[in-house]
Amino acid sequence: MDPYTELISLGIFLILIALLCEYIDSALGGGYGTILVPILLIFGFENKIIVPAVLFTEIWSGFSSAFLHHFVGNANFEAKIDLKNGSLKDIFFFSNDSKISLILSGCGVIGGAIAALVALNIPNILVKTYIGILVTIIGILVLLKFRWEFSWYRIWGIGLLAAFNKGLSGGGYGPLVSSGQIIVNRNPKEAVASTSLSEAVVCISALMIYFLAGGSALDIKITFYLLIGALASVPFAVITVKHLPIEKLSSLMGFTTIGLGFLTLLKTWFL
């Protein structure tokens, strides 16, 4: 195969696989990195090349997904400042979806950094096994329609737990945040949208930490192909969330979360 044909084949492969993985992520609240990374590893890509490319593309696809979710009405990320009012409470206004996304993002940045330091002293196989089991259990609870009454304390708890997992292993954030919100009685459409926004912010932090820790630079070619595929899938995923009945969306998210949990365990023990 000549270099030109090989380059086109590589581009088509990466675009299609990124499109599929991001569609699942933006429509069902998780799975982009969890599915994409092991697939690329199987095909011989190096981890040091994959990690920054995946984090970079998740930033752009996450913000794009959140914007479109807001635009079509799946969520309301309204935020405004009114300097005419005297008290801080009246000056700053954030919708519930915005508040929850801010909480999840803040937990992700702080908790993820702390957990990354903890992870240095724990065997990687134990960490990933814990993540896989936890994600699987959360998915089962969603399918069984286990629900807690909504509270801000529980949102904080979900954010910290998911951030801790992200910092420990680099994964498990999206499925836990999206399915965890459903367990505390959030609308699945709003949960998916908030997950996209918060995950984009967390990936900015993770990418910065990666580079500061001496990680390799972005591979422009691979990152470009992944970015095209990821961004191309976002409108289709958002439309799916818009028109899919809530009960079906909730069930699909449960099945997807269980599948991602099993995939994590499979990747840990057999790949």
N, C-alpha and C positions, 0 to 999 in steps of 0.2 A: 504493500500500500504506500503510495507516494505521500510526502509530508502534507500536501494541501488537502488531499482526501482524508487523511488521518485527522487533521485539524477540524474539518467539517463534521466528521463522525463524532469526535470528542464533544464538539459544541452541541450537536443535536442530542446526544446522550445526556449531557449535564443539564441542558435546558428542560428536557422532558422529565427527568427525575426530580429536578427542583420544582417544576410546575406541579407535579403530583404531590410531593411532600408538603409544599406550601399550601396547596388547596386543602389538604387534610388539616393542616395547622390553623389556617384562617377560618375554616368552616366548623371545625370541631374542637378548637382550643388547645391544640398541642400536636407534636409529632414531627415537626420539620427537622430539627437536629437529631432527634431520637431515631428516626427512620433513615435519614439521609447519610449520617456519618457511618454507620456500619455497612451500608450498601457501597459507599465509596471506598471504604477500607477493603472490602471483599474484592473490588475491582483494581486494587493495587495502589490507590492514592495514599500518600503519607499523611499521618495524623497532623503533623505540624503545618501542612498546607491546608487541610480541610478545616481545622478549627477556626482560624481567623476569617476564612472565606464564609463559613456558615454564620458566624457572629455578625459579620458586616452585612450580609444579605438580610439577616433577620431584623436588623435595625430598620432598613428601608421598607421591607415588606410589612413589618409590624406597624409602623407609622401610617403607611398607605392603607393597610387594612382598617386601622382605627378610624382614619378619616372617612373612608367609604362607609363603614358601619354607621358612623354618625350621620353621613349625608343621606343614606337611605332610611334612617330611622330605627336601626337595630339597637342603637344606644344614643345617649345624649351626653356629649362631652362639653357642654356649655360651661364657659368660665369667663367672667368679666370683672372689671374693676370700675367702681363708681366713686370717684373722689369727692363727689358732692355730699356724701353721707359722712357722718362724724365718726361712728364706731368702726372698729376693724371688722366686726361681724357684718356690717352693712356695706363696707367698702369692697370687700372681696366676696364674690359669689361663685360657688362651684356646685354643679349638679351632683347628684349621688354617684353617677357613673364616673364623673371626674374625681370625686373624693376617693372612691374605692381604687381607681387607677393610681392616684397619687400615693395612697397607702401601700398598695402592692409594689409600686416602683421603689418607694423609699425603703421598704423592707428588703426588697431584692438587692439594692445597692449595698446597704449596710450589712444585712445578714449574710449575703453572699461573700463579702470580703472577709468577714469573721470566720465563716465556715471553711473558707479556702485555707486559712491558717491551721484550723483544726485538722483538716484532711491530711496535712503533712505527717501526722502521727498515727494515722489509721490505715491499715492495709486496704488497697484499692478494691480488692474483690469483696471485702466485707461491706464497704460503702455502697458499691453498685448492687449487691444482693439486697441490702436494706432498701434502697431506692426502688428496685423492681417489685419487691413484696409490698411496699407501702402504696405505690401507684396502682398495683393490681387490686388491693383492698379498697382503695378509694373508688375505683371503677365499679367494683361489685356493689358498694354502698349506693352509688348513683343508680345502677340498674334495679336494685331492690327498693328504690324510692325512699331511702332513709333520709330524713330531713330534720335539721335543727331550725329553731326560730332564728331569723336574721338578727345579728347584733354586730356593732362595730368592733367589739372585742374579738369576735370570731373571725372577722375579716383580717384583723391584725394577726391573729394566730395562723391563719392560712398563709398570709404573706410571709411571715417569719419562717414557717415550716418549709414552704416551697423555696425560699431564698437559701435556707440552710442546705437543702438538697442540691440546689444549683451550685452553691459554693463547694460542696463536698465532691460532686461528681461531674459537674458541668451539664447535667441533664435533670429531668424530672420536674422542671419548673412549670411549663405550660399545662401538662395534664393535671397536676395537683392544683394549680390556681383555678383553672376553668371548672374542673369537677368539684373542687372544694367549695367554690361559690354556689354551685347547684345544691350541695348538701346543706348549706346555710340559707337555702330557700331563695336564691336569686334567679331571675329569669335567665334561661340558658343563652338567649341571644345577647343580653347585656353582659353575661359572664364571658362569652367568647370575645366580644369587643374589648372589654376591659383587660382581658388577658393579652390581646394583641398589643395594646398600648403599653402596658406595664412591661411586657417582655422586650419591647423595643428599647425602653430606657435601661433595663437591666443588661441588655446586650452591649450597650454603649459602655457601661461600667466594666463589664467582663472583658471587652476588647481592649480597653485602656489598661486593665490589670495584666492582660496577656502580653501586651507590648512592653509594659514596664518591667515585667518579669523576664524579659529577654526573648520572647517568642519571635518566630520568624515573621518576615514581612508578608503582606498580601501577595498572592500570586494573581496578577491582574487578569490573565486569560481565564483561569478557572472561576475567579470571583465574578467576572463579567458575565459568563455563561449562566452561572447560578442565579445571578441577580435578574437577568432577563426572564428566566423561567419562573422565579419566585414572584416577581411583579406581575407577570402575565396571568398568573392564577388568581390573584387577589380579587378582581371584580367578579369572577365566577363563584368564588367562595362566599363573598358577601351576598350575592344574589341568592345563593343556596340557603344561607341563614335567614334571609329576608322572607323567603316563601315556604320554607320547611316548617310544618307544624311543630309547636314547642315540645310536645310529648315525644315525637319522633326524633327531634334534635337531641333531647335529653338522653334518650336510649342510645342513639348513635355515639354520643359523647362517652357514655358509660362503656360501650363495647370497645371504642377506640382507646380509652384509658386502660382497660384491661389488656388489650392487645399490646400497647406500649409497655406496660409492666412486664408482660411475658417476653417481649422483644429485648428489654433491658436485661432480664435474667438469662436469656438465650445468648446475648452478646457477651455477658460477663463470664459464663461458664463454658461456652462451646465455640465462640468465634475468636 
